[in-house]
């Protein structure tokens, strides 16, 4: 994303964790760990949070909401 989206910045620690994955499924799972943690922080501070579902992975975005519903 650092190279494809102008102004976007992915922290080095996240990039390093992504580099260590060996399969596509591991990469996808790791890619969703950080947004899940960040969603928790944001949802606790603001009344509304917008999620995007990159690559059409709506199921992954919905799973973040399901995890924090209630």
C-alpha positions, 0 to 999 in steps of 0.5 A: 500500500505504501507504493500504490496509495498516495499518502498511505503509510503502513508501519514497518512492524506490520510490513515485517509481519507480512513478510514473514508469512509463507502462504496467501491465507497466512498473509490475509490473516495477518493483514486483518490482525492490525485493523481488528486491533485498531478498530477496537481502539477507534470504536471505544473513542468515536461513535462511528467507524467506517470500514472498507473491504479491500479486494471485495473481502466483505466477510473479513470486514463483517467479522471485525464487526461481529467480534466487537458487536455488543 
